């Protein structure tokens, strides 16, 4: 039996669509719509809006908005040879799961796009559909921020960017990002040894979905490790990946007058003991490299190490009204050399706007202390819970009728586009759902096929039943 959703998802994996590079997929969606005689609009941000008339007898109902994002976080394991700008995702099927060979899969949120395409391509009972597929969600909800709300008539929005079947989201945190840009002062050196030091094996993961699991941050470990090495001078560093991923790797090049074997062994034991449950495969490795003529100065090296030690990372507070929900967190995302500066990036999330902005002030304070520049960007509002929701009621009733299980209504610490779309479109009723996806934003990401099929069936049944309630 043909599985249109999975087939469309497989097609999506063949088209490059990293955040910031979605044009090929955006154009593909435009062609998809035109080939089916559907109304389509592509805006300057490459967001795509596709409209389909209601099924027979339902043409005059109020439209429903189906929404997901087309971009993905592109991450590959060390040693995996892939060019995300042109190569397909090397997916494979392992039993019930779709996985990728050493890269992130892009089920977040390609599976939403695939579901929407299947509905637009299919013959189902539904009200008029307004499909909104946005860009640059993973780098600050930038596409959603530029959506023209006047193009929509729908008063109900179904977001398909959640990752746990049976859990329906009705609220999410807001977020914002900071970069600290530290000038690099260099000095001629007379060091005897130089090393490439790598921290690897960390689990990483989504900084909203997995931050409460207290996994290690490669950047925080790096700061602690470097602080143990005597007379160290850095001459290059690359750590972390995407801004919304927990840093799972770090590579630093250092010069010193001493052997570092004992320091590495000491910190390996410490990290292995501290994270033996939450992140058990941490590995520190090193190799000698040629001694450079120039390194960062003692002052620049010290400022960078101190910044890693001082900048916050992880869960800062839990929500007092909903058990198990993170209230406020921050993710020390990445550090890299750009031209003559070290750029450190952090991502902050909170349900409370003032707590989110307090984290921005902490980054500003650290930047001032080390003589660095700081930038704030990518801010987006949270999505506040409302007591009454028709679409939530419909999903709850249909889900419980289909499964015999009680639906879970929850909130999420990760950012969703619902808050910013409500600001742009107006007072719309919203819900977020999705199939089981595990370890998103990491090379371990996997998508359950059976869960995808069940969630799609649920979506079809809800669209069929909406007229009786809305």
N, C-alpha and C positions, 0 to 999 in steps of 0.2 A: 504494500500500500504506500502510495506517495505521501511523504511528509513535507508539505510545502514550507512550513516554518523552518525546519532543519535545512531544507534545500536552499532557501533564501539566505540563511545564515552562512552556509558554505560558500555561496556566491560572494557574500560580503567579505569573508576572510581572504578572498583573492584580490581585493581592491585596497590599495593603501589608504589608511584613514587615521593615522596618528593625529593627536591634537595639533592643530595648526596646519595640517596637511590633508584636509578633507575634500578638496575640490573634486578629485576623481569620483569619490563616492557620492558627493552632492550632485554632480552631473549625471551619474548613473541613475539616481533616484528621479531626476527630472525626465530622463529618457524613459524610465519605467512607467511613469505616470502618463506621458504623452502616448506611448504605445497602447495604453489601455483607454485612451480618450478621456482621461481625468484632468480636471483643472489643476494647474501646478504653478507655484510661485517660488522663485529662488531669489533671496534678498542679497544685499551686499556682503553680509556675514556668511553667506552660503547656507543659511538655514533654508529648509525646504518645507513648503506647505502644500499638501495635496488634498483636494476635496473630492468627495464621492457622494453622489445623491443617495438618499435613503432607499432601502429596498421597497418593493412594490407595496403600496398601501401606507408607507411610512415616510413618504417624500416631504410632508409638511411638518414633521416633528422638529423640535429644536435640535440642532446638531450637537454631537459629542466630540470633544477634542481628545485624540489619542496622541500621546507624546513620549518621545524618547530622544536620545542623542546619538549622533553617528560617529563621534570621535572615540578613540580608545587610548589608554595608557600603553605605550610601547616599551616593553622591558624585555631584555634578553639576558640569559645567564652568561657569565664570563666564558669566552671560548666559542659561543654560538655565532656562527657566521650568517648574519642576516642583514639586509639593507631594507629597513621598513619603508623606505620611500618608493620601493619598486617590487620587493619580494612579497609573495603571499604568506599568510600566517601558516606555519607547517602543522596544521591540525591533524588529529587522528582520532578515531573512535575506539574507546576501550570499554567494552561492555555498555553500561548505561551512560557513560560519560564521553563528552567531547573534550579533548585535551590538546595541548600544543607541545611540540618538541623543543623545549628550552626557551620558550618565549611566553609572554602574556597572550591570552587567547582573544580578548576583545568581546567576550560574551557580555561584559559591561561596556557598552550597552547595545552591542550588535544584535542581541537576541530580541530586544524591543523593536528595533528596525525591522527585523525579519517577521515578527508577529504582525506589525502594522502592514507590511507588504502583503502578507498572506490574506489579511482581511480585505485590503484594497483589491486584491487579485481574485478573491473568492466570491461565492454566491451565498451570502448569509443574510439572516434577518437582522436589520440594524437601522437606527436613525441615520440621518445624514452624517457623514464622517468628515471631520477636519483634522487631518494628520499633520502634526508638527514634529519635524525631525531637526534638532538643533546641532550646532557646532560648538567646539571648544568648551564643552561642559567640564572636562577634566582639568582645565587650567583656569578655573574661576567663573564658570557659567557665562562665558563671554557672549556666546551666540544667543542665549536666552535673553540676556540683557538688551540685545538689539532687536528683539522681536516686536513687530508693529501690531499691537493689540487690536487695532481697529479692523484688521483683516479677518477677525473671528466673530461668529455669531453664537458659538457654543457657550453654554453656561455651566458645563460640566467637563472636567478634565481628568482623564485617566493616565497617570504617569506609570510607565512600565520599567522603571529604573531601580527596582528593589531586588533583593537577592535571597529571599527566604519564602518559600511557598507556604501559604496559609497565614502569613503575617502581613497585615494590611497597615500601611503607614498613614498617619494623619497629622504628622508634625515632623519637623527636622530642624537641625541647627543652622545658624548662619555661619559664614566664614569670611576670612580675609587673609592676605599674605603680606609678608615683609621680605625684603632683601637687604642685607648689610653688605656694603661694598667697601672693602678695606684696601687702601693703596699698598702696593708691595714695594718696600725699600730693599734693595739688594746690596750685597757686600762681597768683595773678594774674600776667599777663605783659605785656610791652611789646615783643613781637616784630613784625617788619615783614612777614614772609612766612609763609604756611602752605601745606602741600602734602599731597596724597594720593599716596602712593608704593605701587606694586604690583609684586610679583615674580611672574611667571607663566611658563607654557610648560614647566614642569618635568614630567618623566615620572611622578614619584611611584611608586606601586605598593605591593605588600604588603611590610610591614617584615620579614617572615620569609622570604618567597620571593625578594624582589629586593634585600635589603640588601647582598648580596655583589656586586651589580653597580655599587656605588659611585656611585649617582645622587645628585644634589644634594638637600640638604634646604633648603627655603625658609626655615626658621627660622635655620639656620646662616648662610645668605647674608644674611638680614636683620640679624643681629647685626653681621656684618662691614660691611655698608653703613652702618648707623646710626653705627658707630664712626668713620666717615670724615667725617661731617657736623658742622661746627663749631657749638657752642652749641645743639645740637638739644634740643627738648622734645617729647615724645610726648603726644598727647591721645586716641589710640585705636589699637587693634591687633586684627587677626584673622588668624591664620595656621594653616595645616594643616587637617586634616579628622578622620578617625577615628583612634583611638589606635594602631591597627595598620596605618596607612597612612603611607608616607613623605610628608612635607609637600610638596605640589606648588604651593602658592600662599601669598602673604602680602600683606596690605594694612595699611599703617600711616599714620596721620595725624600730621604733625609741624609744629612751628612753629620758625622760625629767623630770624636777621637777614640771612642771605645767600642768594644764588641757589645752587641745588644742581645746576645743569646739569653742571658739570665733575665733581662727585662721582659723579653718575649715570653719565656717560660713562666715567669711569675704571673704576668697578666693573663696568660692563657688559662692557668689554673684558677685564677680569681673569677674570670668571666664564665668559665665552664661551671664553676660552683654556683655562682649567682643565678645563672640562667639554665640550670640543668633540667628544669621542668618546662619553662616557657619558650626557650630558644636553645635547644641542647646541642646543636651542631656548629657552634661558633668556632672558627679556626683562624689563628693568626699565623701567617707565613712570611718569610723574608728571604731575600737573596741579595748578594753584593752586586753593586753596579759601579761603573766608573765614577770617580770623584769629580764633581763639577768644579769649574773655576769660580763660579758665583752661586750664592744661595740667597734666600731671604735673609735679611738682617736679624740679629738677635731680638730686636724690638718687635719687628713684624711677626717673627715666629712666636714670640711670647704672647702677643696680642691675639693671634689666631687661636692658640691653644687655650688661652683664658676665655675667649668667646665660646669655644666648644664646651668648656667646663661650666660656664655660667648660664648660657642660654637654656631656657626650660625645654623640657620634652616630656610628653606623656599626658596622662590623665591628671588634671588639677583639681577637679571636684566632680562629685556625682550628684545627679538630680535628686532632690529631696521629696518629690511628688510621685515619681515613677521609678520603682525599684529596678536597679540594673542599668539604668540609662545614664550615660555620661553627660554631665552638664557642660563642662568646659575642658578643652584639651589643646595641646599644641604639638606640632610635629616638626622637629629639626630635620628638614627634608634633604638638603644637599649642600655641598661646598665644591667649588671648582674655580680654576683660574681663568679669568676672562681678560685678555689684554694684560694690563699691568695691575690688576686688582684681584683680590680673592672675593668671590661672591657667595655669601651664605644665605640660604633661603629657608624660611619657616612658614608654616601654615597653621592658622589658629581657627578653632571652632568653638562656638558656644550657643546655647539656647538663649542666653542673656546677652543682649547687645553691649551693655556696659562692661561685662567681663571680657568679651571679645576685644573691645577697644583698650582695656587695661593691658592685655598682652602686647598690643601694638606699642604701648608706652614703654614696656619692658625692653622691646627691641630698640626703640629709639634711645633709651638710656644706655644700653650696652654699646650701641654705635657711638654715642657721644664719648663714652669712657675710653674707647680705643681709637678715637679719631677717624671714624669711618662715616660714610654716607649711608642713609637709610631711605628706602622707598616703600610705600604702602600701596597696594593695588589689589584688584580682583575681589573687592568686597561684595557680598551679596546678603540679602536679608534671610532670616529664618522663616519657617512656615508655621504659623501659630495654630494650635489645636482649636477647633470649634466644636461646640457641644452637639449641634444638630447638623447632619449631613445626609442628604437623600442617597447619594451615590454610595456612601459607606453602608447605609442600610441595605441597599440592593445587593451589594457584594456579600455582605454578611449572610443574608438570607439564602442567596443562591449557593454560596460556598457550603453552608451547613446542610442544605438540601442535597447537594451533590456528594458530599463526603461523610455526612453524619457526624462531623467534628465541629467544634466551636471555633469560629474565626478569632484570631488574635488581633486586636487593634493596638498599635504601638506607635512609638516615635523612634527616630533614628538620629544618631550623632553625626552621620555623614551629611553632606549637603545635597539637596535635591533642587531641581529647577522650579519647584512648585511655588515657593515664596516669591521669586522674581517674576514668574509668569503671572501670578495673581496681581502683582503690582502693575504689570504692563497691560494685561487683558481686562482686569476689573474683578468684581466680586464673583468669582467662580467657585463652584463646589468641586473639591479635589480628593483624590485618593491615589496611593502609590502601591504597586505590587509587582511581583516578578517570580520567576522560577528559582530553584536552588542553584546558586553559583557559589563556588568556594574559592578562597584565596585569590580574589580579584587583585589586579594591579601587580601580579607576580607571575613568574614562570610556572607556578603550581596551579594556576587558575584552571578550573574545570566546570563544565556545565552539565547538569543532569538532563538527559533527553526525555525520560519519562515525566519528570517534573515540568519540563517545558510543554509537553503535550497536555498535561492536566491543566496548567495555567492558561494555555490557549483555549482549551475547551471551556474553562470557567469564563474567560473573557467573551467568548462567543455567546454563551448562555446569558451573561449579564446584558450584552447588547440586545439580545432577543427579548429580555424582560424589562428593559428600561422604560418602555412606553407605559407599562402598567403602574409605574411608580413616579416617574418624572414628568 
